[in-house]
Amino acid sequence: MTQITASLVKELREKSGAGMMDCKSALIENKGDIDQSIDWLRTKGITKAAKKSERVASEGLVGSFVNNNKATIIELNSETDFVARNEEFQSLLKGLLEISINEENILKLPYHDTGRTVEEEINEKIATIGENIRLRRIQNISTKDGLIFSYTHNSVADSLGKIGVLLAIETSLNMDNVSELGKNICMHIAASNPIAISSDEISEEVIEKEKQIAIDQAREAKKPENIIEKMVEGRIRKFTEENALLSQVFVIDNETKISQLLENKSKELNSPIKVTKFIRMELGEGIEKKDEDFASEVAAVVNKK
């Protein structure tokens, strides 16, 4: 029997783009012959994953999973919204969420009991589903003394949608006391997209960038140098208030600041409530999407069959 070495498997993987276990199976079937193994993989439709992985994947889903005092949120991309609504794609995302609850770097971890790693499982799905699939990002959140809430906007299934929010609140109260508050703040975060909990947590880099924009705009408008400083100061104050969660106005009543909302609830329940962390993840943030109309997208999907 031909010995299938790690270097042989690695070589086939680099040439075919297939997963490790698929490459090993191909080499065993073809007695270690690389070229015959590539043909075998092509026959099985597995090497298609290599070319598909080069295509832009800007659709997909954001999914979240909460387990007691831990939670995880993932963006898994596909090329089209059709595939994002596919049960196989959604099942893959749910499986990834279960694995990532304790670890953000999961590509080399086993994918449940399949005998494949997470990376290999994704390649397997690329081949079987017929589109590029990309695990774009994972973020975890936890709390020692509090509760975690989640919210999914534009959901297509339980905790799977276009925008996902996780919120950690420090409190000694139980879930029943603050469930509505937690959900409402999550919904507010989804709608208002704050960049920090409080103004003093907004990074200096972001502040300096806004300052420079304000200075350039003032000079472009021919404002005198002696009043530019005051204009910039006011602009930055407004910017931090509008982008920090606690100073934002609650979107549901459009009048109460989030800080006041928390204070009111704390007084009502005679127990302090504090936001300690939040994560907002929106599908496709920062991805340059192809400009295609709906008819073209349908035609592209039909022509793949």
C-alpha positions as CSV (number, residue, x, y, z in Angstrom):
1,M,0.0,0.0,0.0
2,T,1.3,3.4,-1.0
3,Q,2.3,5.6,2.0
4,I,0.2,8.8,2.1
5,T,2.5,11.4,3.7
6,A,1.6,14.7,5.1
7,S,3.6,16.5,2.5
8,L,1.7,14.7,-0.3
9,V,-1.6,15.7,1.2
10,K,-0.4,19.2,1.5
11,E,0.7,19.3,-2.1
12,L,-2.6,18.0,-3.3
13,R,-4.5,20.5,-1.1
14,E,-2.5,23.4,-2.5
15,K,-3.2,22.3,-6.1
16,S,-6.9,21.5,-5.7
17,G,-8.2,23.8,-2.9
18,A,-9.9,20.8,-1.4
19,G,-10.0,19.9,2.3
20,M,-7.3,17.8,4.0
21,M,-9.6,14.8,4.5
22,D,-10.8,14.9,0.9
23,C,-7.2,15.1,-0.3
24,K,-6.2,12.1,1.8
25,S,-9.2,10.1,0.6
26,A,-8.3,11.0,-3.0
27,L,-4.6,10.0,-2.6
28,I,-5.6,6.7,-1.0
29,E,-8.1,5.9,-3.9
30,N,-5.4,6.8,-6.5
31,K,-2.3,5.2,-4.8
32,G,-0.6,8.5,-4.2
33,D,-0.8,9.8,-7.7
34,I,-1.4,13.6,-7.6
35,D,-2.8,14.1,-11.1
36,Q,-5.2,11.2,-10.8
37,S,-6.2,12.4,-7.4
38,I,-7.0,15.9,-8.9
39,D,-9.2,14.2,-11.5
40,W,-10.9,12.2,-8.8
41,L,-11.6,15.3,-6.8
42,R,-12.9,17.1,-9.9
43,T,-15.2,14.1,-10.6
44,K,-16.6,14.5,-7.1
45,G,-17.0,18.2,-7.6
46,I,-14.7,19.1,-4.7
47,T,-12.1,21.2,-6.5
48,K,-14.7,23.6,-7.6
49,A,-14.3,25.1,-4.1
50,A,-10.9,26.5,-5.2
51,K,-12.3,28.8,-8.0
52,K,-15.4,29.6,-6.1
53,S,-13.4,30.9,-3.1
54,E,-12.0,33.7,-5.3
55,R,-15.5,35.2,-5.9
56,V,-16.9,38.0,-3.9
57,A,-19.1,36.9,-1.0
58,S,-21.0,39.9,0.3
59,E,-24.4,38.3,1.2
60,G,-25.0,35.7,3.9
61,L,-26.2,36.0,7.5
62,V,-25.2,37.2,10.9
63,G,-25.9,34.7,13.6
64,S,-25.7,34.8,17.4
65,F,-25.8,32.3,20.2
66,V,-26.1,32.9,23.9
67,N,-25.2,30.3,26.5
68,N,-25.7,31.6,30.1
69,N,-23.0,34.1,30.7
70,K,-21.3,33.7,27.3
71,A,-22.3,34.6,23.8
72,T,-20.9,34.6,20.3
73,I,-21.8,36.4,17.1
74,I,-20.6,35.4,13.6
75,E,-20.8,36.8,10.1
76,L,-20.9,34.0,7.5
77,N,-20.9,35.3,3.9
78,S,-22.3,33.8,0.7
79,E,-22.5,35.2,-2.9
80,T,-26.3,35.5,-3.0
81,D,-29.2,35.9,-0.7
82,F,-30.7,32.8,-2.1
83,V,-28.0,30.7,-0.6
84,A,-28.2,32.6,2.8
85,R,-31.8,31.3,2.9
86,N,-30.7,27.8,2.2
87,E,-31.2,25.4,5.1
88,E,-27.8,23.8,4.6
89,F,-26.1,27.2,4.8
90,Q,-28.0,28.1,8.0
91,S,-27.2,24.7,9.5
92,L,-23.5,25.4,8.9
93,L,-23.7,28.8,10.6
94,K,-25.5,27.3,13.6
95,G,-22.8,24.6,13.9
96,L,-20.1,27.3,13.8
97,L,-21.8,29.3,16.5
98,E,-21.8,26.2,18.8
99,I,-18.1,25.8,18.3
100,S,-17.2,29.4,18.7
101,I,-18.9,30.0,22.1
102,N,-15.5,29.5,23.8
103,E,-13.0,30.3,21.1
104,E,-12.9,32.9,18.3
105,N,-10.1,31.3,16.3
106,I,-12.0,28.2,15.1
107,L,-10.8,27.3,11.6
108,K,-8.4,24.5,12.7
109,L,-10.9,23.1,15.3
110,P,-12.9,19.9,14.6
111,Y,-16.3,20.6,13.1
112,H,-18.4,18.4,15.4
113,D,-18.2,14.7,14.5
114,T,-17.6,15.0,10.7
115,G,-13.9,14.2,10.9
116,R,-13.1,17.5,9.2
117,T,-11.9,20.8,10.6
118,V,-14.1,24.0,10.4
119,E,-12.0,25.2,7.4
120,E,-12.5,21.8,5.6
121,E,-16.2,21.8,6.4
122,I,-16.6,25.2,4.8
123,N,-14.7,24.0,1.7
124,E,-17.0,21.0,1.6
125,K,-20.1,23.3,1.7
126,I,-18.6,25.5,-1.1
127,A,-18.4,22.4,-3.3
128,T,-21.9,21.1,-2.4
129,I,-23.8,24.4,-2.3
130,G,-22.1,25.8,-5.3
131,E,-21.1,29.3,-4.1
132,N,-18.2,30.9,-2.3
133,I,-18.7,30.8,1.5
134,R,-16.5,32.9,3.8
135,L,-16.3,32.9,7.6
136,R,-15.6,36.6,7.8
137,R,-15.6,37.4,11.6
138,I,-16.3,36.1,15.0
139,Q,-16.7,38.1,18.3
140,N,-17.4,36.7,21.7
141,I,-18.8,38.4,24.8
142,S,-19.0,37.3,28.4
143,T,-20.0,38.6,31.9
144,K,-19.2,37.4,35.4
145,D,-21.8,39.4,37.3
146,G,-24.7,40.1,35.0
147,L,-26.8,39.0,32.0
148,I,-26.4,38.8,28.2
149,F,-29.1,39.8,25.8
150,S,-29.3,39.4,22.0
151,Y,-31.4,40.8,19.2
152,T,-31.5,40.0,15.5
153,H,-32.8,42.4,12.9
154,N,-34.3,41.2,9.6
155,S,-34.2,37.7,10.9
156,V,-34.8,34.8,8.5
157,A,-34.5,32.1,11.2
158,D,-34.0,32.1,15.0
159,S,-31.1,34.4,15.8
160,L,-30.0,34.5,12.1
161,G,-30.5,37.7,10.2
162,K,-28.9,40.9,8.7
163,I,-27.9,42.7,11.9
164,G,-27.0,41.0,15.2
165,V,-26.5,42.7,18.6
166,L,-25.1,41.3,21.8
167,L,-25.4,43.2,25.1
168,A,-23.8,42.6,28.5
169,I,-25.4,44.2,31.5
170,E,-23.9,44.1,35.0
171,T,-26.7,43.6,37.5
172,S,-27.8,41.4,40.4
173,L,-31.3,41.3,39.1
174,N,-32.7,38.2,37.3
175,M,-33.6,38.0,33.6
176,D,-37.4,38.5,34.3
177,N,-36.8,41.9,35.8
178,V,-34.7,43.4,33.0
179,S,-35.6,41.3,29.9
180,E,-37.6,44.1,28.3
181,L,-35.0,46.7,29.0
182,G,-32.2,44.5,27.6
183,K,-34.2,43.7,24.4
184,N,-35.1,47.4,23.9
185,I,-31.4,48.6,24.3
186,C,-30.4,45.9,21.8
187,M,-32.9,47.1,19.4
188,H,-31.7,50.7,19.9
189,I,-28.1,49.6,19.2
190,A,-29.2,47.9,16.0
191,A,-30.9,51.1,14.9
192,S,-28.5,53.8,16.1
193,N,-25.1,52.0,15.7
194,P,-23.1,53.5,18.6
195,I,-19.3,53.2,18.4
196,A,-18.7,53.1,22.2
197,I,-20.6,52.9,25.5
198,S,-19.6,56.4,26.6
199,S,-18.0,59.5,25.1
200,D,-14.7,58.9,26.9
201,E,-14.4,55.4,25.4
202,I,-14.3,56.7,21.8
203,S,-10.8,56.3,20.5
204,E,-8.4,59.2,20.1
205,E,-7.8,58.1,16.5
206,V,-11.5,58.5,15.7
207,I,-11.7,61.9,17.5
208,E,-8.6,63.2,15.7
209,K,-10.0,62.1,12.3
210,E,-13.3,64.0,13.0
211,K,-11.4,67.0,14.2
212,Q,-9.4,67.2,11.0
213,I,-12.5,66.8,8.9
214,A,-14.2,69.6,10.8
215,I,-11.1,71.9,10.4
216,D,-10.9,71.2,6.7
217,Q,-14.6,72.0,6.3
218,A,-14.3,75.2,8.2
219,R,-11.4,76.4,6.2
220,E,-13.1,75.4,3.0
221,A,-16.0,77.6,4.1
222,K,-13.5,80.5,4.5
223,K,-14.1,80.7,8.3
224,P,-11.6,82.9,10.2
225,E,-8.9,80.9,12.0
226,N,-9.8,82.5,15.4
227,I,-13.3,80.9,15.4
228,I,-12.4,77.5,13.8
229,E,-11.2,76.1,17.2
230,K,-14.6,76.8,18.8
231,M,-16.4,75.4,15.9
232,V,-14.4,72.2,16.0
233,E,-14.9,71.9,19.7
234,G,-18.7,72.1,19.3
235,R,-18.5,69.6,16.4
236,I,-16.6,67.1,18.4
237,R,-18.9,67.4,21.4
238,K,-21.9,66.7,19.1
239,F,-20.1,63.8,17.4
240,T,-19.3,62.1,20.7
241,E,-22.8,62.6,22.1
242,E,-24.4,61.2,18.9
243,N,-22.1,58.2,18.7
244,A,-21.8,57.1,22.4
245,L,-24.5,54.7,23.5
246,L,-25.2,56.3,26.9
247,S,-25.7,59.8,25.5
248,Q,-27.8,58.7,22.6
249,V,-31.6,59.4,22.6
250,F,-33.6,56.2,22.9
251,V,-35.1,55.4,19.5
252,I,-38.3,54.0,20.9
253,D,-39.5,57.2,22.7
254,N,-37.2,59.6,20.9
255,E,-36.7,61.7,24.1
256,T,-35.0,59.8,26.9
257,K,-31.2,59.3,26.8
258,I,-30.0,55.7,27.3
259,S,-28.1,56.8,30.5
260,Q,-31.4,58.1,31.9
261,L,-33.2,55.0,30.9
262,L,-30.8,52.9,32.9
263,E,-31.0,55.2,35.8
264,N,-34.8,55.2,35.9
265,K,-34.9,51.3,35.8
266,S,-32.2,51.1,38.5
267,K,-34.3,53.3,40.8
268,E,-37.5,51.5,40.0
269,L,-36.0,48.1,40.9
270,N,-33.7,49.4,43.6
271,S,-30.6,47.8,42.1
272,P,-27.9,49.3,39.9
273,I,-27.9,48.4,36.2
274,K,-24.8,49.0,34.0
275,V,-24.0,48.3,30.4
276,T,-20.5,46.8,30.3
277,K,-20.1,45.8,26.7
278,F,-22.0,45.5,23.4
279,I,-21.3,44.1,19.9
280,R,-23.2,45.2,16.8
281,M,-22.5,43.2,13.7
282,E,-24.1,44.1,10.3
283,L,-23.9,41.9,7.3
284,G,-21.5,43.1,4.6
285,E,-20.0,46.1,6.5
286,G,-17.0,47.3,4.5
287,I,-17.4,44.7,1.7
288,E,-17.4,46.2,-1.8
289,K,-20.4,44.6,-3.4
290,K,-21.0,43.9,-7.1
291,D,-23.6,46.1,-8.7
292,E,-26.1,43.6,-10.1
293,D,-29.8,44.0,-10.5
294,F,-32.2,41.4,-9.3
295,A,-32.9,39.9,-12.7
296,S,-29.2,39.4,-13.3
297,E,-28.8,37.7,-9.9
298,V,-31.6,35.2,-10.7
299,A,-30.1,34.5,-14.1
300,A,-26.7,33.9,-12.5
301,V,-28.2,31.4,-10.1
302,V,-30.2,29.6,-12.8
303,N,-27.2,29.3,-15.1
304,K,-25.2,27.6,-12.3
305,K,-27.5,24.6,-12.3
